[in-house]
Amino acid sequence: MLQESLTYYPPREPRNSRSQYLQGISRTERYFQDYTILGHGGGTLGFTAGMYWLEDTDIVVVFLANVGGMHSGLAASPIGWFFRQVWMPAVMRYLGR
């Protein structure tokens, strides 16, 4: 079951993207620095959550927030921006990477 979950099936119509969608898990190459990230996130009005693993490391980051990007009128999720621009650099600095 784990092998099936981590098997990438390309879409019928490829998009120009670094992301691959597996069976409920997304994989994005070079998400942060040179690290590939695997995980799943989502949200609704007033709530955002995600769990991501940096491939080939022991780093797993989970976030839960009482704010959602849905219907915010912003193109990019404020939580996604915070995760990538603030949280990931802090985690990497803490771990000495």
KOLMIMI-561983 format. One line per field, with one value per residue (C-alpha): residue number from 1; x, y, z; residue in one letter. Coordinates in nm, 2 decimals. Layout:
REM residues N
num	c(NUM, ...) $
c1	c(X, ...) $
c2	c(Y, ...) $
c3	c(Z, ...) $
residu	c(A, ...) $
REM end
This chain:
REM residues 97
num	c(1, 2, 3, 4, 5, 6, 7, 8, 9, 10, 11, 12, 13, 14, 15, 16, 17, 18, 19, 20, 21, 22, 23, 24, 25, 26, 27, 28, 29, 30, 31, 32, 33, 34, 35, 36, 37, 38, 39, 40, 41, 42, 43, 44, 45, 46, 47, 48, 49, 50, 51, 52, 53, 54, 55, 56, 57, 58, 59, 60, 61, 62, 63, 64, 65, 66, 67, 68, 69, 70, 71, 72, 73, 74, 75, 76, 77, 78, 79, 80, 81, 82, 83, 84, 85, 86, 87, 88, 89, 90, 91, 92, 93, 94, 95, 96, 97) $
c1	c(0.00, 0.29, 0.45, 0.12, 0.09, 0.43, 0.40, 0.37, 0.12, 0.17, -0.14, -0.28, -0.21, 0.12, 0.15, 0.47, 0.52, 0.77, 0.49, 0.38, 0.07, 0.08, -0.21, -0.31, 0.05, 0.22, 0.59, 0.75, 1.11, 1.33, 1.05, 1.30, 1.66, 1.75, 1.51, 1.22, 0.91, 0.64, 0.31, -0.04, -0.20, -0.54, -0.78, -1.12, -1.26, -1.07, -0.84, -0.53, -0.33, -0.04, 0.22, 0.54, 0.85, 1.18, 1.29, 1.61, 1.61, 1.46, 1.26, 0.89, 0.70, 0.33, 0.13, -0.22, -0.35, -0.67, -0.66, -0.73, -0.64, -0.97, -1.18, -0.91, -0.87, -0.50, -0.34, -0.10, -0.20, -0.07, 0.00, 0.19, 0.40, 0.48, 0.56, 0.81, 0.96, 0.97, 0.91, 1.13, 1.44, 1.40, 1.37, 1.68, 1.88, 1.78, 1.90, 2.22, 2.14) $
c2	c(0.00, 0.24, 0.16, 0.24, 0.57, 0.68, 0.58, 0.88, 0.85, 1.13, 1.32, 1.27, 1.63, 1.74, 2.08, 2.29, 2.23, 2.10, 1.92, 1.57, 1.43, 1.08, 0.90, 1.18, 1.30, 1.58, 1.58, 1.91, 1.92, 2.21, 2.33, 2.48, 2.53, 2.20, 1.99, 1.80, 1.80, 1.53, 1.58, 1.70, 2.02, 2.18, 2.41, 2.58, 2.90, 2.98, 2.67, 2.55, 2.23, 2.05, 1.78, 1.76, 1.56, 1.68, 1.39, 1.21, 1.38, 1.31, 1.64, 1.64, 1.96, 1.98, 2.30, 2.38, 2.74, 2.91, 3.11, 3.00, 3.12, 3.02, 3.32, 3.56, 3.72, 3.65, 3.46, 3.29, 3.14, 3.35, 3.03, 2.88, 3.19, 3.19, 2.82, 2.86, 3.20, 3.20, 2.85, 2.64, 2.88, 2.88, 2.49, 2.45, 2.71, 2.53, 2.20, 2.35, 2.29) $
c3	c(0.00, 0.08, -0.26, -0.44, -0.24, -0.34, -0.71, -0.95, -1.23, -1.48, -1.59, -1.93, -2.02, -1.86, -1.71, -1.68, -1.31, -1.06, -0.88, -0.92, -0.76, -0.63, -0.46, -0.22, -0.18, -0.38, -0.46, -0.55, -0.66, -0.54, -0.31, -0.06, -0.17, -0.33, -0.12, -0.27, -0.05, -0.02, 0.17, 0.16, 0.26, 0.24, 0.41, 0.41, 0.54, 0.86, 0.87, 0.70, 0.76, 0.61, 0.67, 0.46, 0.46, 0.31, 0.09, 0.20, 0.55, 0.89, 0.87, 0.88, 0.93, 1.03, 1.05, 1.17, 1.15, 1.23, 0.91, 0.55, 0.21, 0.07, -0.03, 0.10, -0.24, -0.24, -0.52, -0.29, 0.05, 0.33, 0.52, 0.23, 0.20, 0.58, 0.56, 0.27, 0.35, 0.73, 0.88, 0.65, 0.68, 1.06, 1.08, 0.85, 1.05, 1.38, 1.23, 1.10, 0.73) $
residu	c(M, L, Q, E, S, L, T, Y, Y, P, P, R, E, P, R, N, S, R, S, Q, Y, L, Q, G, I, S, R, T, E, R, Y, F, Q, D, Y, T, I, L, G, H, G, G, G, T, L, G, F, T, A, G, M, Y, W, L, E, D, T, D, I, V, V, V, F, L, A, N, V, G, G, M, H, S, G, L, A, A, S, P, I, G, W, F, F, R, Q, V, W, M, P, A, V, M, R, Y, L, G, R) $
REM end
